[in-house]
Amino acid sequence: MKTILTLLICFITLPSFAAEHVLDMLNKRADGKRQVYSQDVLEIDVGDTVVWMPKSRGHNVEIKGAPVKVKFKSKLSKKTRFKFEKPGIYYYVCTPHQALGMIGLVVVGKDISNIEKIRKVKVYGRSKGKMKKWLAKLEKKYAK
């Protein structure tokens, strides 16, 4: 009976271990960079949720690349959230400002196994250089 009760308690409290991370959508970040999210690359655990907060108007979030097929696009200037349940790299953009470099990556579960898939996603304008640099850093960090 104690074993069943212990397992039940563990099962019930399991979701409480998932974290919530907040990323702001900004016209200008403290470091002077414009049309950005508050973090360029966010590393989280499987099951964590990211909340994007519209600190400046006219921004949104659209996932363009992921380890699995994902259809996710928020409305402009609206708070939005996404729970990351599959490990891998997720590439997201602000739809109206992606060519200006307003992009970001979420790395889930320290898994970069889909890095080549992310490299093949169409990237526009200033975002190209950012993406290349970030993926190179991730490859170096997680090199086996």
C-alpha positions in Angstrom: 0.0 0.0 0.0 2.9 2.4 0.8 4.4 1.7 -2.5 1.2 2.6 -4.4 0.7 5.7 -2.3 4.3 6.8 -3.0 3.9 6.2 -6.7 0.7 8.1 -6.8 2.2 11.1 -5.0 5.2 11.1 -7.4 2.8 10.9 -10.4 0.6 13.7 -9.1 3.6 16.0 -8.4 5.5 15.3 -11.6 4.0 18.1 -13.6 5.0 20.6 -10.9 8.7 19.9 -11.8 8.2 21.5 -15.2 9.4 25.1 -15.4 7.9 28.2 -17.0 10.3 30.5 -18.8 9.5 34.1 -19.9 10.8 35.7 -23.0 10.0 39.3 -23.8 9.2 40.6 -27.3 11.1 43.9 -27.6 11.7 46.8 -29.9 15.0 47.4 -28.1 16.9 45.2 -25.6 19.1 46.5 -22.8 22.2 45.7 -24.8 21.0 48.1 -27.6 20.0 45.4 -30.0 16.7 46.1 -31.8 13.8 44.0 -32.9 14.7 41.1 -30.6 13.5 38.7 -27.9 14.9 39.0 -24.4 17.1 36.0 -25.0 18.5 34.7 -28.3 19.0 31.0 -27.3 17.0 29.5 -24.4 17.9 26.1 -23.1 15.1 24.3 -21.3 14.0 20.8 -20.2 11.4 18.6 -21.8 8.0 19.5 -20.5 8.9 23.1 -19.8 6.7 26.0 -21.1 7.9 29.2 -22.6 5.7 32.3 -22.3 6.3 35.2 -24.7 5.3 38.6 -23.3 4.6 41.5 -25.7 6.6 44.3 -24.1 6.5 46.2 -27.3 3.6 46.2 -29.8 3.6 44.6 -33.2 5.4 41.4 -32.4 4.4 37.8 -32.4 5.9 34.3 -32.3 5.9 31.7 -35.1 7.7 28.4 -34.9 9.4 27.8 -38.2 11.5 24.7 -37.4 11.3 21.9 -34.8 12.2 18.3 -34.3 8.6 17.4 -35.1 6.0 19.1 -37.2 4.6 22.0 -35.3 2.0 24.6 -36.4 2.3 27.5 -34.0 1.7 31.2 -34.7 0.5 33.7 -32.2 -1.4 36.9 -32.8 0.4 40.2 -32.9 1.0 41.9 -29.5 -0.6 39.1 -27.5 0.9 37.0 -24.7 1.3 33.5 -25.8 2.7 30.2 -24.4 4.0 26.9 -25.8 4.8 23.7 -23.9 7.9 21.9 -25.3 7.3 18.2 -25.1 9.8 16.9 -27.6 13.6 17.3 -27.3 15.5 19.2 -30.0 16.0 22.6 -31.4 13.1 24.9 -32.1 13.5 27.9 -34.4 11.0 30.7 -34.0 10.5 34.2 -35.5 8.5 37.4 -35.2 6.7 37.1 -38.5 6.8 40.8 -39.4 10.4 41.3 -38.3 12.2 38.1 -39.1 14.2 39.7 -41.9 15.4 42.3 -39.4 16.8 39.5 -37.3 14.0 39.0 -34.8 14.5 35.3 -34.3 15.3 32.9 -31.5 16.1 29.3 -30.6 14.9 27.0 -27.9 17.0 24.0 -27.2 15.0 21.3 -25.4 16.6 18.6 -23.3 20.2 19.4 -24.4 19.3 17.7 -27.7 20.6 19.1 -31.0 20.0 16.0 -33.1 17.8 18.0 -35.5 20.5 20.7 -36.1 20.8 19.8 -39.9 17.0 20.1 -40.2 17.1 23.5 -38.6 19.9 24.6 -41.0 17.7 23.8 -43.9 14.8 26.1 -42.7 14.5 29.3 -44.9 16.0 32.2 -43.0 15.8 35.8 -44.2 17.9 39.0 -44.1 19.9 39.7 -40.9 18.6 36.4 -39.4 21.0 34.4 -41.6 24.2 35.5 -39.8 22.6 35.1 -36.3 21.4 31.6 -37.1 24.7 30.5 -38.5 26.5 31.8 -35.4 24.1 30.3 -32.9 24.1 26.9 -34.5 27.9 26.8 -34.6 28.0 27.7 -30.9 25.5 24.9 -30.1 27.4 22.4 -32.1 30.6 23.3 -30.2 28.9 23.2 -26.8 27.3 19.8 -27.4 30.0 18.2 -29.4 30.5 14.5 -28.4 
